[in-house]
Amino acid sequence: MNAEAKDGSALAELMRIYTNLDAYNYERFPNTSKRKADLKKSKEGVKMMCDIVEEYAEKQSKIAVRQTEEKLAGKLLREGMTIEKVVSMMEMLTIEDVEKISREQ
């Protein structure tokens, strides 16, 4: 599906509603348009969306930290640092994680 298509189809119109911040079509898509308006304009909807975005951001930051620690652990191991010392420097990685990284070197 091309979200940029403007062929007059129902799907193209629905995609316009999803991708354009101020697009609504209460005649063709009453439920979608109402839900979008509720999420954007009501206090509860805005809070719900903020909570979802914050949860997503937290999850992604944890993934990024873990990936960074895995790369750093590999570099430290290649420089000769012991597994125990590497583990002591990491926030998320366990000894099992660092041992696995060591085996993969």
C-alpha positions as CSV (number, residue, x, y, z in Angstrom):
1,M,0.0,0.0,0.0
2,N,1.3,3.4,-1.0
3,A,0.2,5.9,1.7
4,E,0.8,8.7,-0.9
5,A,-1.7,7.3,-3.4
6,K,-4.6,9.7,-4.2
7,D,-6.7,7.6,-6.5
8,G,-10.0,8.3,-4.8
9,S,-10.3,4.8,-3.4
10,A,-11.6,4.1,0.1
11,L,-8.2,2.8,1.0
12,A,-6.4,5.9,-0.3
13,E,-8.8,8.1,1.7
14,L,-8.3,6.0,4.9
15,M,-4.5,6.3,4.5
16,R,-5.0,10.1,4.1
17,I,-6.8,10.1,7.5
18,Y,-4.0,8.1,9.1
19,T,-1.1,10.2,7.7
20,N,-2.5,13.7,7.7
21,L,-2.7,15.2,11.2
22,D,-5.9,17.2,10.5
23,A,-7.7,14.9,8.1
24,Y,-11.0,13.4,9.1
25,N,-13.9,11.9,7.1
26,Y,-16.8,11.3,9.4
27,E,-19.1,10.2,6.5
28,R,-16.9,7.4,5.1
29,F,-15.0,6.5,8.3
30,P,-16.9,7.6,11.3
31,N,-15.3,5.3,13.8
32,T,-11.8,5.9,12.7
33,S,-12.3,9.7,12.5
34,K,-14.0,9.8,15.9
35,R,-11.3,7.7,17.5
36,K,-8.5,9.9,16.0
37,A,-10.3,13.0,17.2
38,D,-10.7,11.5,20.7
39,L,-7.0,10.6,20.9
40,K,-5.9,14.0,19.6
41,K,-8.3,16.3,21.3
42,S,-9.4,14.8,24.6
43,K,-7.4,15.0,27.8
44,E,-7.6,11.2,28.3
45,G,-6.7,10.5,24.6
46,V,-3.6,12.8,24.8
47,K,-2.5,11.2,28.1
48,M,-3.0,7.7,26.6
49,M,-0.9,8.6,23.5
50,C,1.8,10.2,25.7
51,D,2.0,7.1,27.8
52,I,2.3,4.9,24.7
53,V,5.1,7.1,23.3
54,E,6.9,7.1,26.6
55,E,6.7,3.4,26.9
56,Y,8.0,2.9,23.4
57,A,10.8,5.3,23.9
58,E,11.8,3.6,27.1
59,K,11.8,0.2,25.4
60,Q,13.9,1.5,22.5
61,S,16.4,3.2,24.8
62,K,16.9,-0.1,26.7
63,I,17.5,-1.9,23.4
64,A,20.0,0.8,22.4
65,V,21.9,0.6,25.7
66,R,22.1,-3.2,25.5
67,Q,23.4,-3.0,21.9
68,T,26.0,-0.4,22.9
69,E,27.1,-2.5,25.9
70,E,27.4,-5.6,23.7
71,K,29.6,-3.7,21.3
72,L,31.7,-2.2,24.1
73,A,32.0,-5.6,25.8
74,G,33.4,-7.1,22.6
75,K,35.9,-4.4,22.3
76,L,37.0,-4.6,25.9
77,L,37.4,-8.4,25.6
78,R,39.5,-8.0,22.5
79,E,41.7,-5.6,24.4
80,G,42.3,-8.4,27.0
81,M,40.0,-7.3,29.8
82,T,38.6,-10.2,31.8
83,I,35.0,-11.3,31.6
84,E,34.5,-10.5,35.2
85,K,35.9,-7.0,34.8
86,V,33.7,-6.4,31.7
87,V,30.6,-7.5,33.6
88,S,31.4,-5.2,36.5
89,M,31.4,-2.2,34.1
90,M,28.1,-3.0,32.4
91,E,24.6,-2.0,33.6
92,M,22.6,-4.6,31.7
93,L,24.9,-7.4,30.6
94,T,25.1,-10.5,32.8
95,I,28.1,-12.8,33.1
96,E,26.3,-15.2,30.7
97,D,25.9,-12.4,28.2
98,V,29.6,-11.5,28.3
99,E,30.7,-15.1,28.2
100,K,28.6,-15.6,25.0
101,I,30.2,-12.5,23.5
102,S,33.6,-13.9,24.4
103,R,32.8,-17.2,22.6
104,E,31.7,-15.3,19.5
105,Q,34.9,-13.4,19.2
